Amino acid sequence: MSRNFLVAPGGRLHGTIRVPGDKSISHRSIMLGAIAEGRTEVTGFLEGADALSTMNAFRALGVSIDGPAAGRVGIGGVGLHGLRAAPGPLDCGNAGTAMRLMMGLLAGQRFESVLIGDESLSKRPMRRVADPLALMGARIETQDGRPPVRILPVPTLNGIRYEMPVASAQVKSALLLAGLYAQGETTVVEPAPTRDHTERMLGGFGVELERDGAAVTLRGGQRLQAATIDVPADISSAAFFLVGAAICPGAELRLEHVGMNPTRTGVVDILRLMGADLVAENPREVGGEPVADLVVRGGGLRGIEIPPALVPLAIDEFPALFVAAACAEGRTVLTGAEELRVKESDRIAVMADGLRTLGVRAEPTPDGIVIEGRGGDAKVFDGGEIAIHHDHRIAMSFAMAGLRAAGPIAIRDIAVVDTSFPGFAALARSAGLAIREQAA
């Protein structure tokens, strides 16, 4: 039975909340803990379907994993060459991060692996990872560039220097993981900065990396040692609440223990450029990752041209930022965001359709969108029904639109939200959003 969100108009966000653990770090904690030597302990692990898909895949590869229990996970590492062939295909569910990073990690194994996913993931492009891995000597077969992905064993991988044509943390991470199994050095050069959780965590497991400007280099054959990982709250999950409070006059919301990795804070920088009252308090470092409490107060926003340098630093948060742009005074213009067209959905097209359904002028472009803000209106959005096209971030973004809506907003088929944010509706309701779930 499918489930829907129904968001009543009005409400105001307030109080103190903590969103679930960072999905990117949760994925990587399982992967690196699995190939480390010794037992890795993880706290704050995201118990969402995406991260659980990664956990189950590594169990199938012969890794003993305890948990999750209240965010705690114990991983019995098998060492760099201790994985064994799974008894069947490895199901990544909806997790593109899991599939793309595992392509790199499994490319250097001495057994065959097949990666599959759900309907949405099965439509997503994998050549961007498979092609550079092939330059290292990997043998990877896809179905017209999409899953299922078959990874065949090869005698050896060779390190390469790869200049990425498009900024992508997933491609960079896959190549670095493959580089652990390669002869010589693997160097990845980024056209623009992307999230660096893989590099930070590899360092925490004892791997030596060299950074030279936009290039990061890793020497093959290095052994990983078990580590202790404290996963901060996911800034991508926090983004919905940051936007919800920022668009709502009189709102004041504190989000605790949010990861503030500088390769992930584009959403904070963009909201501040739009005039949001957003302050980071109690900054600290936890397990090599910067963390802070974020306090946001509602007020007026203004439309902006989003700086190109911030685009890769906020790539997952743009659906929420499009809602903020609709509530701003004036026009917001985004360019250089082609990556949004190959996420869980074509986020440019799907968000533009949804905004227009709710009465907002939004014009998609090949690499971005132009949104005409209605910040001068007390009620920015009409009521309406939103199709999310199997995309969790679309659902949660339009839920926040209810705070400035004239009528109820129905969001269809929202089960996929559990992939990244289990308990979203309950947490949002506790903070003041008039949201409820209903069976279709």
Secondary structure, DSSP 8 states (H G I E B T S, - for coil): --EEEEEEEEE--EEEE---B-HHHHHHHHHHHHHEEEEEEEES---SHHHHHHHHHHHHTT-EEEEEETTEEEEEEE-TT-----SS-EE-TT-HHHHHHHHHHHHTSSS-EEEE--TTGGGS--HHHHHHHHHTT-EEEEETTEEEEEEE--S-EE--EEE-SS--HHHHHHHHHHHTTEESEEEEE-SS----HHHHHHHHTT--EEEETTEEEEETT--EE--EEE--B-HHHHHHHHHHHHTSTT-EEEEEEEE--TTTTHHHHHHHHTT-EEEEEEEEEETTEEEEEEEEE----B--B--GGGSTTSTTTHHHHHHHHHTSEEEEEE-S-GGGGGSSS-HHHHHHHHHHHTT-EEEEETTEEEEEEETTSS--B--EEEE-TT-HHHHHHHHHHGGGBSS-EEEE--GGGGGT-TTHHHHHHHHTEEEEEEE-
